[in-house]
Amino acid sequence: MTGVTVSFDDKTIIRGIDLEVPAGSYFGVVGSNGSGKTTLAYIITGILRPDEGSVDTHGLRVGMVLSNPANQIVSLVVEEDIAFGPENMGLSSKDILARISSSLGAIHGEYLRRELTSSLSGGELAKVAFAGQLALDADVLVLDEGTVMLDPVSRANLLMTVKELNRAYGKTIIHISHRLDDLECAETIVCIENGKIAMRSNGVLGLVRDSSRLDISGIEPGERLIYRSLLADMGIHDHDLKKATGILALKILMNV
């Protein structure tokens, strides 16, 4: 993406953004409501065209999961919904069935195959939406505020699924959120503010520190990340917070 600018009704939403996402990476985009995050997602997926600048996906297929996945469910039964895209691609019945099975396997959702979509939870609907994009053989998955409607358990399960799609299946993940703790697995994160990239960070902890220093509104780091940032400042970098807390306790005892 080079020099991308988008305006609606004489209001500029995206302002000259340059962005490069390495293939196979987990890339985070964070920003407050109204900062331009969703517009950026629509540009990446080709739903919108920029007024200025260009987007080059290098021939990769780009799929998107919306903040409310129910909005992209089109069929009454899960397997029929997942089949919708491949059917419109003109694939054979054999290939369609294979894609349904492989995509459900990738999200650990085989048990959902014959369920009614109207009976699914928010987390399950998000899984089905992901499966639908995988059935289209998407190389890049754009997740736009995909955890915002989920309970804590469903959110944790979905984040685990996204991580696995990136690390085990090599999918490029572009995860857009206003919650920094959604982006713990992201190798690179950019912060969007007023349609511009306000900062870039290698990993989420650096952004936790920078966001508090620069007072960027609308970004939620979450208690876990604030604690991890505190531990990191003390030289404790273990992701297992129980183990890290034990190390912290030893440090305190040794200094008493």
C-alpha positions in Angstrom: 0.0 0.0 0.0 1.5 3.3 -1.1 0.3 6.8 -0.6 -3.3 5.7 0.0 -5.9 8.4 0.7 -9.7 8.0 1.0 -12.3 10.6 1.5 -16.1 10.5 2.0 -18.3 13.6 1.5 -15.2 15.9 1.5 -13.9 14.4 4.7 -10.6 12.6 4.5 -10.6 9.3 6.4 -7.3 7.8 5.4 -4.4 10.2 4.8 -1.5 9.1 2.6 -0.8 5.8 4.3 2.2 3.7 3.3 2.0 0.1 4.6 3.8 -3.1 3.9 2.8 -6.4 5.4 5.2 -9.3 5.0 3.7 -12.5 3.7 3.1 -15.0 6.5 3.3 -12.4 9.3 0.9 -11.6 12.1 0.4 -7.8 11.7 -1.6 -5.7 14.1 -3.5 -2.4 13.5 -4.7 -0.6 16.5 -6.7 2.7 16.9 -9.7 4.2 18.5 -13.2 4.3 17.1 -13.3 6.6 14.1 -9.6 6.5 13.5 -9.9 4.9 10.1 -9.2 1.3 10.9 -12.3 -0.2 9.2 -11.8 1.9 6.1 -8.2 0.6 6.0 -9.6 -2.9 6.2 -12.0 -2.3 3.3 -9.1 -0.9 1.2 -6.9 -3.9 1.9 -9.7 -6.4 1.0 -10.6 -4.4 -2.2 -14.1 -3.5 -1.0 -13.1 0.2 -1.4 -10.7 1.8 -3.8 -8.5 4.6 -2.7 -8.9 8.1 -4.1 -5.2 8.4 -4.3 -2.3 5.8 -4.1 -2.3 2.1 -4.8 -2.7 -1.3 -3.2 -0.7 -4.3 -4.4 -1.7 -7.7 -2.9 0.9 -9.5 -5.1 -1.7 -11.9 -6.4 -2.6 -13.1 -2.9 -6.2 -13.8 -2.1 -7.5 -11.6 0.7 -10.4 -12.6 3.0 -12.1 -10.6 5.8 -14.0 -11.5 9.0 -16.3 -8.7 10.1 -16.7 -7.4 13.7 -20.2 -9.0 13.6 -19.6 -12.3 11.8 -23.4 -12.9 11.6 -23.5 -10.2 8.8 -21.5 -12.5 6.5 -23.4 -15.7 7.1 -25.6 -16.5 4.1 -27.0 -20.0 4.7 -29.0 -21.9 7.3 -26.6 -24.8 7.8 -22.9 -24.4 8.5 -21.6 -26.6 5.7 -23.9 -24.9 3.2 -22.5 -21.5 4.3 -18.9 -22.6 3.9 -19.8 -24.2 0.5 -21.3 -20.9 -0.8 -17.9 -19.4 -1.9 -16.5 -22.5 -3.6 -19.8 -23.1 -5.4 -19.6 -19.6 -6.9 -16.1 -20.3 -8.0 -17.4 -23.2 -10.1 -15.6 -25.9 -8.2 -16.7 -29.6 -8.5 -18.7 -31.2 -5.7 -15.7 -33.3 -4.7 -13.5 -30.2 -4.4 -16.2 -28.3 -2.5 -16.6 -31.1 0.0 -12.8 -31.3 0.5 -12.6 -27.6 1.2 -15.5 -27.8 3.7 -13.6 -30.5 5.5 -10.2 -28.9 5.4 -11.5 -25.4 6.5 -13.5 -26.9 9.4 -10.4 -28.9 10.4 -8.3 -25.8 10.4 -10.5 -24.1 12.9 -11.3 -27.2 15.0 -14.9 -26.8 14.0 -15.8 -30.3 12.6 -18.6 -30.6 15.2 -20.3 -27.5 13.7 -20.7 -29.0 10.2 -24.4 -29.8 10.2 -25.4 -27.2 12.9 -27.9 -24.4 12.1 -26.2 -21.1 11.9 -29.0 -19.5 13.8 -28.2 -21.7 16.8 -24.5 -20.8 17.1 -22.8 -18.5 19.6 -20.8 -15.4 18.6 -17.6 -17.3 18.9 -18.9 -20.2 16.8 -20.2 -17.8 14.1 -16.7 -16.2 14.0 -15.2 -19.6 13.4 -17.6 -20.3 10.6 -16.8 -17.0 9.0 -13.1 -17.9 9.2 -13.9 -21.3 7.7 -15.7 -19.6 4.8 -12.7 -17.5 4.0 -10.4 -20.5 4.2 -12.7 -22.4 1.9 -12.0 -19.7 -0.7 -8.3 -20.4 -0.2 -7.6 -16.9 1.3 -3.9 -16.3 1.8 -4.5 -13.2 3.9 -7.1 -12.9 6.6 -8.2 -9.5 7.7 -9.9 -9.5 11.2 -11.8 -6.3 11.8 -12.6 -6.0 15.5 -13.4 -9.7 15.5 -13.5 -10.2 19.3 -15.7 -7.2 20.2 -18.9 -9.2 20.5 -17.4 -12.2 22.2 -17.4 -13.4 25.8 -14.0 -14.0 27.4 -13.9 -17.7 26.7 -15.0 -17.4 23.1 -12.5 -14.5 22.6 -9.6 -16.6 24.0 -10.6 -19.5 21.7 -10.8 -17.3 18.7 -7.5 -15.7 19.3 -5.9 -19.1 19.7 -7.5 -20.1 16.3 -6.1 -17.0 14.6 -2.6 -17.7 16.1 -2.7 -21.3 14.8 -3.9 -20.2 11.3 -0.8 -18.0 11.2 1.8 -20.3 12.6 0.6 -23.7 11.5 -1.1 -22.8 8.2 1.1 -19.9 7.1 -1.8 -17.4 6.7 -1.0 -13.8 6.8 -3.0 -12.2 9.6 -3.9 -8.5 9.6 -5.7 -8.0 12.9 -7.4 -4.7 13.5 -8.6 -3.8 17.0 -8.8 -1.1 19.6 -7.7 -3.6 22.2 -4.0 -4.1 22.5 -4.4 -7.4 24.3 -6.0 -8.8 21.1 -2.6 -8.3 19.5 -0.2 -10.2 21.8 0.9 -12.4 18.9 1.5 -9.6 16.4 5.1 -9.2 15.4 4.5 -5.6 14.1 1.8 -3.2 15.2 0.9 0.2 13.7 -1.4 2.7 15.5 -3.8 4.7 13.3 -4.9 8.1 14.5 -7.0 10.5 12.5 -6.3 8.5 9.3 -2.6 8.4 9.7 0.0 6.0 11.1 0.8 7.6 14.5 3.4 5.0 15.5 4.9 1.6 14.7 6.1 -1.0 17.2 7.8 -4.3 17.1 5.5 -6.2 19.4 2.7 -5.1 21.7 4.7 -4.2 24.9 6.5 -1.4 23.2 3.2 0.1 22.1 1.8 -0.2 25.7 4.6 2.1 26.9 4.4 4.4 23.9 0.6 4.8 24.0 0.7 5.9 27.6 3.5 8.3 26.9 1.8 9.8 23.8 -1.6 9.8 25.4 -3.5 8.3 22.4 -7.1 8.0 23.3 -9.4 5.1 22.8 -6.8 2.3 23.0 -7.3 -0.3 25.7 -4.1 -2.1 26.8 -5.9 -4.4 29.3 -4.7 -5.4 32.8 -2.6 -8.4 31.5 -0.5 -6.3 29.2 0.0 -3.5 31.7 1.3 -6.2 34.1 3.5 -7.7 31.4 4.9 -4.3 30.6 5.7 -3.7 34.3 7.4 -7.1 34.5 9.4 -6.4 31.3 10.6 -3.1 32.7 12.0 -5.2 35.6 13.7 -7.5 33.2 11.2 -10.3 33.5 10.0 -11.4 30.0 8.4 -14.8 30.6 4.9 -15.0 28.9 3.7 -17.4 31.6 2.4 -14.8 34.1 2.3 -17.3 37.0 5.9 -18.2 36.5 6.8 -14.5 35.9 5.1 -13.5 39.2 7.2 -16.2 41.0 10.3 -14.6 39.6 9.1 -11.2 40.7 8.4 -12.5 44.2 12.0 -13.9 44.4 13.4 -10.6 43.2 11.4 -8.8 46.0 12.5 -11.2 48.7 16.2 -11.0 47.6 16.0 -7.2 48.0 14.3 -7.2 51.4 
